[in-house]
Amino acid sequence: MRPHSALAAATLAASLLACGAVAQQSYPSRTVRFILPYGAASATDTAARMFADRLSARWSKPVVVENRPGGDGLVSIDAFVAAKDDHTLWFGPAGIPLVHPYDHDTLPYDPQRDLVPIVSISVVVLAISMPASMKIDTVDQLVTLARAQPGKLNAAAANGVSEFLLFGFIKNMDLQIAKVPYRDIMQAPNDLAEDRIQVLSTSFAVVRPLMQAGRIKVIAVLSRQRAPTAPDIPTAIEAGYPALTFESIGGVFGPRGMPEAKRESIAADFREVVNANPSIAARLAETGQIISIRGPAEFAAAIQEQRDKITSAAKILGLKAASQ
């Protein structure tokens, strides 16, 4: 190659790299939307709004939160997938798309290809609760009551891992407890407190206010460790039911084909926001979450670990995955 040709090639390569760097730095170029599978005041909603405010300031672009509850999370995922836009991100528990193949005969999306991991935000502490009026304090007492009164108890759970674990547990224990579906799980705690349903599995954040008011009894948390803000509540492992243990990872997902470099850049911005705002971790702890910022590769690995656990549980329960 002639010297001037080599120089031209090098200059072109440098220009392309510079353009690529500018393209990465330009994200976002317009409003970013976080689409959530839960209603307002949920643990996911609290986290999303904290990050939306701070990222909006960091990016100098609006970041809006859209609550799309319903359809076991499908309403929110349908809206996210249909957007086909890297400025529309899905913000929610990884467990929802992991259990969808076992909850539905067919799926309108591909859980592994249509939701691309960007960054994990937190581990959401899950809990099993009952009406305080029932005077049930342990999982053992719940099992004993259900066996003594088959068909008399009703149960509900947040869509995703909570639902999969609770009703898988009920089936595996051969308990006759009816399932009550909710379009918005945020309505369930009040029904629990009024004894319209008797068992609820959801995030600790959802039931904490009514627990503090003495209207709901949390009989176990499903995380490996006790919740920092509720150290007196035993874990499922301590209660003697390790099969109920699961740490729900919440995070942000991008659309199919989103480049890794862009996902790494977004994850880095989330990490910087947390580093600059120590109050975020404290606020999440108050809502039953443990901060856990992991980039695309680490987040994907954690999701795969949970997918393997759910697949194993599904085989035990005789459940088959749906086709897309």
N, C-alpha and C positions, 0 to 999 in steps of 0.2 A: 504494500500500500504506500502511495506517495505521501510525503510529510504533510502537505496541505490537506490531503484526504483524511489522514489519521486525525489531524487537528479538527477538521470539520465533524468527523464522527464523534470525537470526544465531546465537542461542544454541543452536538445534538443530544448525546446521552445525558450530559449534565442538565440541559434544558428540560428534558423529559422528566428527570428525577426532581428537578425543582418544581415543575408543574404538578407532579404527583404529590409533593410535600404540601404545596399550596392547597391542592384539592382536599387533602386530609385535614388541613388546618381550617378549611372553610366550613366544616361541618359543625353545627347545622347552618344551612343557608336560609332557613325559614322556620316557621313554627314547628315544634316537635310535639307529638301527641303520645301520651301514655294511656293505653287502653287497659282497663282493669276488669277482672271477672267478678268483683265484689262491689257492694254498695258503699256509701259514705260511712266513715267511722270505723271501718274494719282495719285490722293491722296493716294490710296491704295498702289501703287508702292512705293511712297515716304516713307510711314510709314514702309512698309515691309523691305526696304533696310536699313533704320536706325536701326531697330531692328536686322536685319541679321548681320550687322557689329558688333554691340555691344554684341550680344549673342554668336557670333563666338569667340570673345575674352574671354567671360565669360566661355563658355563651352570647349574651346580649341579644337573645332571641326568646320569644315566648315559649314556655313549656306548659302545656295544658293537660289536665287529668280528666279522662272520660270514664265514668263508671258504667259498665255494661253487664250487670248481673243477669243471671238466667241461663237456662239450658245446660246446667252442669258445666258452665264455663264456655260452652260452644258459642253463645251470643257474642262474647268478647273476642274469641279467636276468629270467628267468621268475619267480624268487622276488621280485625287486624290483617288477616290473610287477604281479604278483598281489597284492602288499600294498596297493596303492592308498592309500598313506599318506605324508603329507609328513614323517613322522618316520622313514621308511625310505628311505635314500639309497643310490644306486649309486656306488661308489668304484672307479674303474678307468681304464684307457687308453681314450681316445676312439676309437682305431683299431678296437676290437673291434666296436662296432655299425656302424662305417663299412664294414667288409669283410664283415659277415654277409650282405648281399644277394647277394654274389658267391660265397659259400661254401655256400649252402643254396637249394634249389629253392623253398621257401616259408618264411615267417617267422611266428612266432606273435605278433610285436609289430611296431610301426612305429618304426624307428630314429630318425626325426626328431621324432616326436610323443610317444613314450613315455619318452624320456630327455631331460629339459630341463636345459641347462647351468646350473650354479650358480657354480662356481669352479674354475679350473685350479689344480693344485698344483705340478706339475713337468714338466720335459721328461726323460723316461727315456732314458738312453743305451742304444741297442740294439747288439748285437755279433754277429759271426759267429765261431764257434769250431770247433776240430777237436781230436782227441786229440793230445797232445804226442808220443806214440809214433810218429805218422805223419810227423813232421819236415816238415810243411807250414807255411810261414811267410807266404804271401801269397795273395790271391784268385787271382792269375794261376796260381800253382802248383796251387791247387784245381781250376781250370778245366782245366788241362792234364791233371791226374790223372783227372778225370772223363771226359774225352774218350778217354784211353788205356785206361780200364777201364769201359766203358759197362755200367750195370746192377749194378756191384759196390759202389757206395756207398749208404748210407742216410742220410736227413736228417730232422730234426725242427725244429719251431719253435713258439714260444709263439703261442697263438691271437691273432688280430688282425693288426696291421700286420706283425709279424715273419714270420708265416706267408705272408701275401699277398706280401710283397716277396721272400722267399727262393724260394718256389716259382714266382712269376712270373718271377724272374730265371733260375731253372733252365730253365723252359720257353722263355723268350726266347733263352737261349743254346744251346738244343737239347741239353741235357745229360740223360743218362739216370741220374737219381738217384731212388731210391725214397723215398716219404714214409712216415714212421713216426708214427702218431698217438699222443698221450698224453692221458690223462684229466687228469693233473696234471703240468705241464711241469717241476715241481721234481724229478721223478725222472730227467729226461733228462740233466743234467750228469754224474751217476755213470755212466750208460750210455755217454756220450761218452768219459769218462775210461777206461772199460774197452774201448773200441773196438767196442761193440755197435752204436752209430751213429757216423757219421763227420763229420757236419756238423750244427751246431746254431745256430739264430738265436733269440736271446732277449735279455732285458735283461742288461746287463753285470753287474748285481748278482748274478744267478743263477750266473754262471760265475766270478766273481772269486775266491772261496775256492779252487777247484780250480786256477785259473790261478796263484795265489800259491803253491800247493803243487807246481807244476810238472807237473801231470797233464793240463792243458788248455792249448791255445795259442789265444789270441784273435788272429785274423788281420786284423780290421778292425772299427771302430765305425761305425755308420751315421748318427751325428749330423754336423752341419755342421762342428763343431769337435771336436778331440780331447777325450777325457774328462779332466777336471781331475786325477783320481786315477790316470790311466793315460796320461800324456803321450807315452809311447813307441809307443803303438798308433796306426797311421795310420787316417785316415778312409777311407770308401769312395771319396770324391772323390779323395783322394791316391793311392789304389790304382788309379785309372783306371776306376772303375765308379760314376759318379755316379747311375745309375739305382737303386742300392741306398740312396741317401741318404733318410732320413726321420727326423724328430724326433717321437718318440711323446709326445703330450701326455696326462698323467694328471690326472684331476680328479674332481669330485663332481657327480652329476646328481640332479635331483629328478623326481617323477612328473608325468605329463601334467597340464597346467593349473595348475601351481604358480605363484602370482603373482610377478611380477617383484620387487615390493617385498620379499617374503619372501626371495627368492633374493639380492637385494642385501644384505639384513641378514645372512644366513648368510655370504656372501662377505666382508663387512666383519669378521665375527668371525674368520674364517680369517686375514685379513690382520693383524688385531690380535694374534693368537696368534703369527704369524711375527715381527712387529715386537718383541714382548715376549720372544721366545725365539730369539736369534741362533744357538743351537746346532742348531736345526732344519735350517737351510741346510747347515751343516757335516755333520750326520749324513746328510742326503740325498745330499750329494756323495760320501760314503763308500760309498753303495749305488748309485752310478752315476746319480744324478739331479741335475738343476740346478733349483733353486727357481724357480718362475714363477707367482706369484699374480695371476690375472686374473679380474675379475668376469664376470657373465653375458654382457654384450654382447661383450666382448673374447674371452672363451672361445668363444662361438658363432661369432665371425668366424674364429678360428683353426681351429675344427672344419670350417667351410665351406671354408676353403682346402685342408685335407687331403682333404675329400670330393671336391673338384674334381680333385686330383691322382690320387686313387684311381679316379675315374670315367674319367679320361683313360687311365690304365694299363689299366683293364679293357677299354676299347675296343680298345686295341692287342692285347691278349691274346684278344680275341674272347669276353669274358665278359659275360653278361647279368644284370641285377639281378633278384632274386626279387620276387614279389608278396607283399604282406602279407595 
